[in-house]
Amino acid sequence: MLIVSTPFRVSLFGGGTDVPSYFEKEGGQVLGFAINKYGYVTIRDLPPFYDHKIRLSYSKIEQCKTIKEIEHPLIRAALHDFNCKNIEIHYDADLPGCSGIGSSSSFAVGLARGLYSKNGIFPTCEDLAKKAIYWERDYLKEKGGYQDQIFAAYGGINHIKFNQDGGYSVNRFPITEKMKYFLETQTLLCYLPTKRFSHKHSVENFLEMNSTIHSLRSIKKTVDKSIELFQSENTDGLGELMHEAWLYKRKLPNVSNNFIDEIYEKALQNGALGGKILGAGAGGFMLFLCKSNKRDNLIKALSPLITFPLKIEKEGSRLLYYNA
């Protein structure tokens, strides 16, 4: 039996430029960090006393005799890839799925670590990210980018560059204690209870539009600006840049709606420097950068919506318990 913990992520700048059909033409980059909220995968050998050979527990329960019977596409792909039989898998999470924090890719990374470990293999962060990307983007052909899998596998704060040759580099981003304190005391996540499937809202669906390409070019440039602001410890400038980046992202199809716009305006009026919807958009979590000492005020203003602060998770997916 084994238990794996995998962090979710927050993308600060550059989201959307990690989609391969974009960055293979123009290059892409993102800046973000893993957070102290997790998905948990538990795997054990299924005792040989049941009619079923596979038991799965996530938002529903499946009991199957063969891999082909599995309804969950990712688990079906993973068990086929590893040729697993007589197995039980449970998934639990600190945050809801389909909400913009990279939960599906965190699950993929956690499942990869679990199945590797079950076979006595202890993979690198690169192995985990590549396996999760393979399952989601190549095997299942789901639209979307690569950053979620990478942040889940590596953890920490990263500047990730995506190259026109299809490759990418993960660069741990150094920040001062002052900027770490800023990220952990002046950020706020706000949950908008509207779930959506990210691949249906992915920017990849709209790359034939000139306006989409123009917006992505502007979004990509904000990463370079944000690095300069981090280095100069300009916290107000980062908030203003996030507002600027949100205006670019908001132009993309299916990203915002009246409800999101109303919450964003309320946040600006009650202490937020800037913010954004996380992930592909249309619902889920919003991230806000707050003015100094204004986070409590913003929490009250956004009530009864669920809000909570963040901390940076230095580690990526890890094995919490292993009993061979």
N, C-alpha and C positions, 0 to 999 in steps of 0.2 A: 504494500500500500504506500502511496505517496501523495503529498499535497504540494501544490505550486501556487505561489502568489505572484501576480503580474500587475504592475501599475497602469493606470490610465494616464492620459496626457492632456496638456493644454498647449495649443499652438498660438504663439504670440503674433508672429509676423510671417508672411509668405505662403500661407495656406492656399492650396489650389495649384501652385506651381510645381507640386510634387507629383502631379498626374503625368504618367509617362508619355501619353500622346501629345502633351504640351512640352515637357522638358526635353524630350528627344529632338525637338525642333529648335527650342530657344534657351534651354537650360533653366534650372529652377533652384530655389533655395528656401529654407524655412528656419525659423528660430523659435524654440519652445522648450518645454520641460515636462518630465514625468511628475505626477502628483501623488500625494499620500492617500490615495483611494485605489482600491484594488479589486481584481477579479481573482477568484480562487478555483482551481481545478483539483479535484480529488480523483485518483485512479486506483483501482484495486483489481486483482484477479477475481472473477466471478466464480463462486463455488459451483461445483458440477451437479447441483441438485434440482435445477430448474429446467423447464421446457425451453426457455429463452437462453441465448448465448451472449447477448449484449443487453445491458440495462443502462439507460441514460436518464439523468435528471437535470433539467435546466428550467425553463419556464413551463415545461411540460415533462411528462415521463414517457419514455419509450422502452418497450421490451421486445427485442427482435431476435430472430434466429440466424439471420444473415446480415451482412453489411449492406446489401442491396435494399433491404427493407427499411433502413434508417431514413427518417424524414429530414433531419437536420443536415443541410448540405455540407457544412464545414466538417462536422464530425464524420459524416460518411466518407468525405474525401480523405480525411486524416487516417481513419482506420483502414481504408483501402490502401493508402500509401504505405502504412506500417504493417499491413497484413495482420491486424489484431483480431483475436477471437477470445471468447470467454473473458469479457472485460466489463467493468462497471465504471461509469464516469459521472461525476457530479460537478455542477457549476453553480457558484454563488458569487455575488458581487456587492460592493459597497454602494454603487450607483446604478441607476437603471440603464438598460440598453437603448439603442437607437436615439441617442441624446447628444451626440457630438463630441464625446470625450474619448473616442477611439476604442469603445468597449469590444466590438466584434474582433478587431485586430489584436487586442490584448488577450482575448480568449484564444485566438489562433496561436499566438506566441506561447501562452501558458500551456496549451494542449501539446504543442510541439515539444516544449521542455519536458512535460510529463511523459510523453511517449518515448522520447529519446532516453530519458532516465530509466524508464521501465525496462528498456533493452540494455541497460548498463552503459549507455553512452552519455557523456556529459558535454553538451555542445557549447560553442562560443556564442557570444551575442550576435555575431554575424551569421552563424548557422541558423539561429532562431528567427532572425528577421527575414532571411532569404526563404526559409521554409514557409513561414506565414504568408509572405508575398506570393510565393508559388501557389499555395492553396487558394488564396483569395483572388488573385489577379490572373493567374495563368490557368490553373485547373478549373476553377469555377467561373472564370471570365466575368467576375464582378467588377464594375467600374469603380474607380477611385484611385487614390494616391498611395505613396509608400511611407509617408512619415509616421503613421500610426504604428505600424509594425516595428519600425526602427526605435521609436521612443519607448515602446513597451519592452523591447529586448535589451536596450542599452541603459535606460534610466537616465537621470541627471538632466542638465541643461545642455542642449546641443545646437550647433549650427550645422545643418545638413545641406550639402550641395548635391544637386542632381545634374548629371552630365548628359550631353547630347548623344554620347555613345551608349546610353542606357544604364550606366553605372552610377554610383553615388559614393560620397565620402561623409563619414560621421566625425565631426570635430567637437570635442568637449569644449564648451564655451566658458571661459573663466570670468567670474564676476566678483566684485569686492563684497565684503561683509555688509557694507551700506546698501548695495543693490540687492543682495539676498534678503536683507531685512525689509526692504521696500516690497519685494515680490511676496513676502510672507505676511506682511502686515497691511498692505494697501491694495491687495487683490481680493476680489469677491466673486464667487460663482453663484449664479441665480438660475434656478430650474424653472423652465417654462414647460408645463406638463402636456407637451404635444410631441409624441414620438413619430419618427419618420425613418424610412430606410435610406441611408446615405447614398447608395448607388443609384437611386432614382432621382436624387437631387444633385448628383456629382457634376462639377463643372465640365467633366469630360463629355457630357451630353450636349454641350453648347459651344464646342470649340470651333464650329464652322462659322460662328458669328464674330464679325470684326470687333464688336463692342466687348465681347468676352476676352479676346486676345489683348485688347488695349487695357482692360482692367487688370488682367494678370500681369502685364508688364509693369504697371504702376505698383501692384502689390509686391512684386519681386523686389523692386527698388527700395521698399520700406525696410527690408531686412538690412541692407547696408546702412541706412540711416539709423536703424535701431541699435546696431553695433556701436556706432559712434556715440550715441546717447548713453548706452551702458558704460562705455569707456570714460565718458566725461561725467558720469553719475548724475545725469540730468533726468530726474524722475518726472518732473512736470512735462518735459519734452517728450518722454515716452508715452505719457497719457495722451498728449496732443497728437502724437504720431499714430497711436492706436485709433483715435477718432478719425484721422485722415484715411487710414487703411480701411476702416469700416465703411466710409463713404465710397471707396473703390469697390469693396466686396458687395455692398448693398446694390450696386448696379448689375451684378450678375443675376441671371434668371433664377427665380424660385428660392432666393436666399432669405428675403425678408417678407413681412406682411404687416398689417395694421397693428396687430397685438405686439409684435416685436418692436415696431417703431414707437409705440406708446410707452413701452417699458424703457426703451433706450432714452427717450426724452425725459422721462421721470427721473432716471438715474443721473442724467446730466444736471438736472435742476436740484439734485439732492446730494451732491458730493463727488460724482464720478468725473474724472478727467477725460475718459474715453472708454470704449468697450467694443464688443463684437459678439456675434453669435458664433459658437464653436461648431466645427465640422462643416457639413455641406449646407446647413441652414434650414429654415422653415420651422424650427422648434428645437427643443432640448435645452442645453445649458448656454447661458450668456456669461461672458467674463467681463468684469469691470476693473479698471485701475482707478483707485480713489485718491482724492486729495488727502493730504496729511490730516490725521485725526477725524476724518469724515466717514470712515467705514461704518461705524455704529449708526450714524445718521442715515446712511444709505440702506442699511438693513431694515430699519424701521419704516422707511419710505416705501420699500418694495414688499413689505408684509401685506398679505399672507403668503406670498410666494416663498418657497424654501430657498434660503441663502446660507452659504457657509464659506469660511476662509480656507486657504490652501497652504500646504507646505511642499517644498521640493523633495522628491524622492530621488536619492542619489543612485540607487541600484535599480536595475531592470528586473526582469522575471527571475525568480529564484526558487530553489527547492527548500520548502519549509520543513518537510518531514519525509523521510525515506526509510522504509523497512523492507529489505529485499526478501 
